[in-house]
């Protein structure tokens, strides 16, 4: 598998985080294999830096969060925008691989986070 972890590399990244559940009858490893094909294609194209797939453990998560969490890492918003453009073409080969994931999930929710503090953050001059 080509998923990556940040693991103390020191690089600051933006994280596009997705929560979802599997549609009834979808096997967990079928989902992970489809996700690896899609995100692996984005990584090979230089549209993302890496990703992780996490699964809820012992049912612990806030209400409404899905069984699975996917953390997609990008260098910056420009790279994330490139990933969205790839998906937005709705043309093959990307469309088939992307559909291979989206057809398996439901209850999709997403958020955008960044490492903090930003490397360009100055201290001592804050006014709020």
Secondary structure, DSSP 4 states (H G I P E B T S, - for coil): ------TT-----EEEEEEEEEPTT--HHHHHHHHHHHHHHHHHTTS-SEEEEEE-STT-S-TT--SEEEEEEESSHHHHHHHHHHHHT--TTHHHHHHHHHTTEEEEEEEEEE-SS-TT---S----
